[in-house]
Amino acid sequence: MMYDWLYNLTGSEILAAVIQSLLPLFLFILPFALFAVLLERKVSAHMQDRLGPMRVGYHGILQTVADIIKLVQKEDIIARDNDKLFFNLSPLIVFMGSYAAFAVIPFSSVFLGSNIDLGLIFIVAVTGLVVAGILMGGWASNNKYSLLGAMRSAAQIISYEIPTMMIIIVVIMLTGTLNLYTMSEWQTSYFWNWLIFGGPGFGLAKFILIPFMMMSALILFISTLAEVNPTPFDIPEAESELVSGYHTEYSGMKFAMFFLAEYANMFAVSAILSALFFGGFQSPFGYLGNLFNVPALIPFEQFFWFTAKGIFFVFVQMWLRWTLPRFRVDQLMTFCWKYLIPFAFVILIIVGLITVLL
Amino acid sequence: MSLKTEEMILNMGPQHPSTHGVLRLELKLEGEIITDVIPHIGYLHRCFEKHAEAMTYPQIIPYTDRMDYLASMYNEFGYVLAVEKLMGIEVPERVEYIRVIMGELQRIASHLVALGTYGADIGAFTPFLFCFRDREHILHLFEITSGARLLYNYIWIGGVSHDLHPDFLRLTKEFVDYFRPKVKELNELLTFNQIFIDRTANVGVLPAETAINYGITGPNLRASGVKWDLRKDDPYSIYDRFDFEIPVGNGEKGTCGDCWDRYYVRVKEMEESLKIIEQAIEQIPEGDVTSAIPRRVKPPAGQVYSRVENPRGELGYFIISDGSVNPKRVKVRAPSFVNLEVLGELCKGHMVADVVAILGSIDIVLGEIDR
């Protein structure tokens, strides 16, 4: 629908596709990052008996705008012994890796960047690029803290990709598709059709699946969370040990790019979780558009539900971040290899048996 | 083929978020494993002991404030006790009670900073702000008493600078009632959090024998299971009148003397301090607080060593007087300085993240180490 309109407007297939893929980025994710930074500061402040930013605008709503202006004005420091090529490339790759994931995330039945059939694999692939960016940044900074942070980060992200992929395989076995849009369509209408409640239909398999799906959702949440490094998984940038980890040496806009990528990642985690297990853009209670017979309303409702789910999980992440202490690097690895991966394996086998036998 | 590996030397500090001031640690690393830690101190050296030789006795009190700036009241307390012992001054009852109340409030305030920053070191930032919120109540009490929030110059030789604020006792009582549930809140949020326990239990174990050999005192020694507290074992002032327990570490979550024990001993000590404050508020008599202050402080020639149980351990003052208005020598036995020495021993074989956990659990104040 949107693609046809863009095709008519530009008259070129490639241009239309590129513009459509970039739309979610400019229409949603960049403003969202501004919003999320403010949300984080407000949430943390209220959890800690503080008020948070109060000066810039009503209750500090313009604080992040002011912060961005400040960051743009900052001097871009490149030290003499930095490896300039990789030092400059690193924030770009991290930024690109985090933001490219949004191209395939379905915000509603019409508002999605590109409806490709390998959507899930695409997300895993592009977010995998982030590791390369982080390693580059850590190495090129020529700083021991950055290097330690980057090494930890690489080990962490690669380890946690394994349980993530296993749960994704579980989901693929049940839905039979890698396309996120089809996946969301599949979990249609009411919340008991969501994958966390065993998917659509009322067969025996659905009820057996429910506990496994809940565990899968939890494992997916934890392992994707660990890939994007907030507390309790923030050991790569553990402030009290490694100052800021791999981005210690960055300043100005380059730092802002790491910073924005982090907040984009927070939403990406939530978006993947809600697209796979919580019905994606589907409303939990049916649509007002159907009720009042106004089909044009439905995409807007879907957009609302998707962002609402996304922001809810972003809030959960902030909640965890401001409550829990940080793991140590070996404990983090133990947690992944000794708990998450075996559990994910068991779920994989059981769900496989269920899909074959029932 | 064998890979060529190299020992990495990492400088932690003097500007680093979790060295608790301007401490520089030279870490020798094998990957992330520590092979050696060398602390470098002296970035905050202010020649306290040399300065003291040129000052009159009362003039030294503000300098003692600036040593352990998180426990200023207790530094003054220890110093004036030493001078009073040298001069043989008897102070009025009310003064004794005021000093004890101030000292124990200061102990709670100091432990709150220690526990809060320890949480921040481990990565939990919220307990830090909760602790500072509660400490604020104590600082307010100090402010209405002495006019200052950090460096008080309140306890003088032979008395205190002036009497309590009329609201002080009521507010202190309110604080005690307010603070009891907050300790519980801290325990729920941080102390018994499984990640926190994983990070601190069995880390940096300090056996009792090693602790004694290194001369460790205070909560760090008690966490290793040694019941040694000067308030009970060598009572000074009027501590023998109060009923309170000495909490010791028992390896509840790991090994006796690990970081978690050092942390938890402080939590329990805050509760004991509350008990002392409650009893002191009930017993405090009326009276003049400045009557015993000597007009001219000129101790007879001689020497004295006096020690008190500071929030961080045994704070000792060794003063030599030659009979003039200036001391000939003031030597301070600073608990943080002595406690820091054990760091290298504790860190060996642990990871970089554990250095932060161990350093935080020793709870040093650089102002006192460097003086």
Interface residues (C-beta under 8 A of the other chain):
Chain A: S44 M47 Q48 D49 R50 K144 Y145 L148 T231 P232 D234 I235 A238 E239 S240 E241 L242 V243 W322 T323 L324 P325 R326 F327 R328 V329 D330 Q331
Chain B: M8 L10 H16 P17 S18 E32 G119 A120 D121 I122 G123 A124 F125 T126 L129 F130 R133 L189 L190 N193 I195 F196 D198 R199 M351 V352 A353 D354 V355 V356
